Amino acid sequence: MVMMTGSLAVRGSVVWLTPQQGGRVSGPPEPDYDYDYTATAYLPPRSADDGQAGIALRRFAPGAWRTQAEGILVPAKGNRAQQVIPGCIVVITEGTRPVGLLTVEEVHALAPDGSPILPPAPADFSVPTSPPPVDPPYRHSTAAARWASQHASDDQLLNL
């Protein structure tokens, strides 16, 4: 979980709204290699009025209604911190009109210079335990010997 008090790098799945759903009349954006798609966004339960952030998306399939993407979220000045966690939905807007939904799969905080801030490695406080007992391996020769063995009851069946 990351609190969006500064810029965040995100990766996830984008679904663009159709014109009938109130999305872009021209359909999904088709950026080229020279620029990223930029827009505004917010995280529910906030709205475009009280939780606006900037968003820049890249590495998504141009013209696709559903695609993987990565991008950067930049909160607007004066907005309170928001939790951004895998599974949350970012509403992509153009102005205040929703045009797409980004389901966040990964999130990383960014330093002011744009480099990722990696969380510290978790401390391992587990108590070392002995390894679990290992069953002896199955041996074909043992099983074959069991099937080939003779038993006293086998002799009685032969005498009938």
C-alpha positions as CSV (number, residue, x, y, z in Angstrom):
1,M,0.0,0.0,0.0
2,V,1.3,3.5,-0.9
3,M,-0.1,6.8,0.2
4,M,-0.3,9.2,-2.8
5,T,1.4,12.2,-1.3
6,G,3.8,12.5,-4.2
7,S,4.1,11.0,-7.7
8,L,3.5,7.2,-8.1
9,A,4.4,4.8,-10.8
10,V,1.5,2.4,-11.6
11,R,0.9,-0.5,-13.8
12,G,-2.4,-2.2,-14.6
13,S,-5.2,-2.8,-17.0
14,V,-7.1,0.0,-18.7
15,V,-10.7,-0.2,-20.0
16,W,-11.7,2.7,-22.1
17,L,-15.4,3.7,-22.0
18,T,-17.4,3.6,-25.2
19,P,-19.0,6.8,-26.5
20,Q,-22.4,5.3,-25.4
21,Q,-21.0,5.0,-21.9
22,G,-19.9,8.7,-22.0
23,G,-16.3,8.0,-23.0
24,R,-14.2,9.5,-25.8
25,V,-16.2,10.1,-29.0
26,S,-13.1,9.2,-31.0
27,G,-12.6,5.9,-29.2
28,P,-9.5,4.7,-27.3
29,P,-6.5,7.0,-27.6
30,E,-3.8,6.3,-30.2
31,P,-0.6,7.9,-29.0
32,D,2.5,7.4,-31.1
33,Y,6.1,6.9,-29.8
34,D,6.7,10.6,-29.4
35,Y,4.3,11.3,-26.6
36,D,2.3,9.6,-23.8
37,Y,-1.4,9.9,-23.3
38,T,-2.0,12.5,-20.5
39,A,-5.2,13.3,-18.8
40,T,-6.7,13.9,-15.3
41,A,-7.9,11.2,-12.9
42,Y,-9.2,10.5,-9.4
43,L,-9.6,7.6,-7.1
44,P,-13.1,6.8,-5.7
45,P,-14.6,7.6,-3.3
46,R,-13.1,11.0,-4.2
47,S,-14.4,12.7,-7.3
48,A,-13.1,14.9,-10.0
49,D,-13.9,17.9,-7.8
50,D,-12.0,16.9,-4.6
51,G,-9.4,14.3,-5.6
52,Q,-8.0,15.3,-9.0
53,A,-4.6,14.0,-10.0
54,G,-2.7,14.1,-13.3
55,I,-2.1,10.9,-15.1
56,A,0.3,10.0,-18.0
57,L,0.0,6.5,-19.6
58,R,2.3,4.7,-21.9
59,R,3.0,1.2,-23.2
60,F,-0.6,0.4,-24.0
61,A,-2.1,-0.9,-27.2
62,P,-3.2,2.1,-29.3
63,G,-6.9,1.9,-30.2
64,A,-7.6,-1.1,-27.9
65,W,-10.6,-0.9,-25.7
66,R,-8.9,-3.1,-23.0
67,T,-5.1,-3.1,-22.6
68,Q,-2.2,-3.3,-20.1
69,A,-0.6,0.1,-19.4
70,E,1.9,1.8,-17.2
71,G,2.0,5.3,-16.1
72,I,2.5,8.0,-13.5
73,L,-0.1,9.5,-11.1
74,V,0.7,13.0,-9.8
75,P,-1.6,14.5,-7.1
76,A,-2.9,18.0,-7.5
77,K,-1.7,20.6,-5.0
78,G,-3.7,20.8,-1.8
79,N,-5.3,17.3,-2.2
80,R,-5.2,15.0,0.8
81,A,-3.2,11.8,0.7
82,Q,-5.0,8.8,-0.9
83,Q,-4.2,5.1,-0.6
84,V,-3.3,3.5,-3.8
85,I,-3.1,-0.3,-3.6
86,P,-3.2,-3.2,-6.1
87,G,-6.8,-3.7,-7.0
88,C,-8.0,-0.1,-6.7
89,I,-9.6,1.7,-9.6
90,V,-8.4,5.0,-11.0
91,V,-11.0,6.9,-13.0
92,I,-9.4,8.5,-16.0
93,T,-11.1,11.8,-17.0
94,E,-10.8,14.4,-19.6
95,G,-11.9,17.4,-17.7
96,T,-14.5,16.0,-15.4
97,R,-15.9,13.4,-17.8
98,P,-14.8,9.8,-17.1
99,V,-13.3,8.2,-20.2
100,G,-11.5,5.1,-18.8
101,L,-10.9,2.9,-15.8
102,L,-7.4,1.8,-14.7
103,T,-7.3,-1.2,-12.4
104,V,-4.0,-0.9,-10.5
105,E,-1.9,-4.1,-10.4
106,E,1.4,-2.6,-9.1
107,V,2.3,0.7,-7.4
108,H,5.6,2.2,-6.5
109,A,6.4,5.6,-5.0
110,L,8.7,7.9,-7.0
111,A,11.4,10.2,-5.6
112,P,11.4,13.9,-6.8
113,D,13.9,12.9,-9.5
114,G,11.6,10.3,-10.8
115,S,13.5,7.2,-9.6
116,P,11.5,4.5,-7.8
117,I,11.5,4.4,-4.0
118,L,11.9,0.8,-3.1
119,P,10.5,-0.4,0.2
120,P,12.9,-1.8,2.7
121,A,13.3,-5.6,2.7
122,P,11.1,-7.1,5.4
123,A,12.9,-8.4,8.4
124,D,12.8,-12.1,8.9
125,F,11.8,-12.8,12.5
126,S,10.7,-16.4,11.9
127,V,12.1,-19.0,14.2
128,P,14.2,-21.5,12.3
129,T,12.6,-24.9,12.3
130,S,14.0,-28.3,11.4
131,P,13.2,-29.5,7.9
132,P,10.0,-31.6,7.6
133,P,10.5,-35.4,7.6
134,V,11.1,-36.8,4.2
135,D,9.3,-40.0,3.2
136,P,11.6,-42.6,1.7
137,P,11.4,-42.5,-2.1
138,Y,9.1,-44.9,-3.9
139,R,11.1,-47.8,-5.2
140,H,9.8,-49.8,-8.1
141,S,11.8,-52.9,-7.1
142,T,10.1,-52.9,-3.7
143,A,6.6,-52.7,-5.2
144,A,7.4,-55.4,-7.7
145,A,8.7,-57.7,-5.0
146,R,5.4,-57.3,-3.1
147,W,3.3,-58.2,-6.1
148,A,5.5,-61.2,-6.9
149,S,5.6,-62.6,-3.3
150,Q,3.9,-65.8,-2.4
151,H,1.5,-66.1,0.4
152,A,0.1,-69.3,2.1
153,S,-3.4,-68.4,0.9
154,D,-2.2,-68.5,-2.7
155,D,-1.3,-72.2,-2.3
156,Q,-4.9,-73.0,-1.2
157,L,-6.4,-71.4,-4.3
158,L,-4.1,-73.5,-6.5
159,N,-5.2,-76.7,-4.8
160,L,-8.9,-76.3,-5.7
